[in-house]
Amino acid sequence: MTTTPATASPARSVPVRLDFESHAGAFYRAVSHLDHAATKELDRVGLDARLRELVRVRASQLNGCAYCIDMHTKDARAIGETEQRLYALSAWAETPFFTEREGAALAFTEAVTLMAVNHVPAAAYDAVAAHFSPDEIAALLALIVAINAWNTLGVTTQAWEPGSYQP
C-alpha cells in the first residue's frame, strides 16, 4: 500500500461578526469584572489553578468556543497540566486520569453549562458537595458562570481569532 504525505491545507479564516468590545464596551468591561471577581473567589478559597483551567476548557468544549479552548489549554500547559489530561478532557469520565474531586468539578461544570437540558441534577450537586466546601462550590460556580459568559460572546460574535492568544 502506498501512501502520500498529507499536505497542509491553507488555514480557514473565521470572519469577525461583531467587534463586541467596540459596540458594547460597558458590558464587555462588566464581563471582564465578573471574570476578575470569580478569580478573586477562586484565589480566596485556594482552588487549584490546574483545575480552574480544566473547568474553563471543558465548558468551552461544550460550548464550542474555539478561542477559549485555545486560550485555556495554553494557560493550562503553562502551569503544568499534562497533554494526556488535556487530550482526554472531552472524555474525562471514561479515563483514570482525573481524581474524584476533579471529576466532581467537571461533572458540575457540565451540568451547569448544559442546564437547559436537565437543569442541574441533584446528583451533580451532591457529588460536588461531597468534595468541595460551600465556599469552594460558590467559587467554582462563579468560574463556570464567567467562562460561559465569555463563551457566549466568543461563539456569537467570533470577535477573537482562535490561535491568536499568547500567554
N, C-alpha and C positions, 0 to 999 in steps of 0.2 A: 504494500500500500504506500502510495506516495502522498506526502502532504506538502503543501506550500505554506510558507510562513504567513501569518496573518499580517496584513498591513493596517497601520493605524489610519482610521478614518478621521477626517477633519472634525474638530470639536464643533458641537452644535451650539449655536448661540441662543440664549434664552432672553428674549427682549423684556425690558422693564415695562410693566403695565402702568405702574403709577409710582412716582417718587413720593412715597407717603410722608417722609420727613419734611419735604418742602410744602406739601399741601395740608398737612395736619400736624404741624410742628409741636404744638402744645400737647396733643395726645401722644405723639411719639416720645416726647420727654417724660410724660406721665408713665408710659410703659417702661421706660428706662429707669425711672424712680422706683417703680414696682419691682423690677428686677434687682435693683440695689437693696431694697428693703428685704426681699427674700434672701439675698446673700447675707445680709446682716443677721437675719434669724438663723440661717444655717451656721454662721460663724458662732453665734451665741450658744447654740446647742452642741457645737463641735461635730456636726455631721461630716463624715469622711469626704474629702474632696473628690476622690475617685468615684464614690457612689453618686455624688452630685452630677458628675459628668455622665455617668451611665444613665441616670434618670433623664437628663436632658437629651441624650442621644436616643433613648428608647421612645420618649414622647415624640421626638422629631421624626423617627422612623414611622411611627403610627400615623403621623400627620402628613408624611411625605414632604417634609421641608428639607430639600437638598442642601441649602445654605447652612442651616443649623446642624444637620448631620455632619457636614464637612467641618464646621467650626468646632463642634464639641468633641468629635473624635480626635481632632488635632490637639485640643486642650487636654483631653484625657491621656493621650500619648505623652504629652509634655510633663504630666505629673506621675508618670509611671504605669499607666494602665497598659495591659498586655494586648498585643494584636489578637491573640486567641480569643480573649473575652470580648473584644470589640467585634470580631467577626461573628461570634456566636450569639451576640446580644439579641438578635431578632428571634432566636430560638432558645433563649436563656433557660426556660423551664425544662427543656429536653437535655440539658447538659449538666455535668458535675462541676462546672467552673465557677459557680456563684454560691455564696453562703446562704443559709436560710434567711438571715436578716436582709441580705441584698435581694433575694428572691421575693420577700415580702414587700420590699420597697418597689421593686419592678412590677409586681402584680398590682399594687396600689396605683402606680403610675398608669398602667394600662386601664384599670377600672375608671380612674378619674378622667383620663384622656378620651376614653370611649364611652363616657357616661350616658350618651344618648341611646346606646344600645341596651344597657341593663342597669342604668343608674350606677351607683357604687354598691355592689352587693355586700351584704353583711360579712360574708366570708373574707372578702378582700380587706375590709376594715379590721376585722378581728385578727387576721394574720399580721397586719402591720402593727396593730396594738400589742400583739404578743412579743414583738421585737423592738418596739420604739416607745419612748415615753410620750405623754401628751404634748410636751413642748417640741419633741422631735417630729411628731406627726404633723403638728401645725407648721413647722418649718419646711418639712417635706411637701406638704400641700401648697404652701406658698411658692415653692420652687416649681411644682407641677403647673400651677396656675400661670406663673410667669413664662415658662417655656411654651406653654400652649398659646399664650398671647403672642409671643414672638413668632411662633409657627403660623398662626392665623395671618399675621401681617405678611410674613415672608411668602407663604404659598399664594395668597390672594394677589399681592402686588408684584411679586417677582422683583422686588426692589434691590435685592442683593444677589450678586452673581456667585453661584456655587463655585468653590475653588479659589475665590479671591481672598478669603480670610487668612491672615497671617498672625499667629500668636505673638 
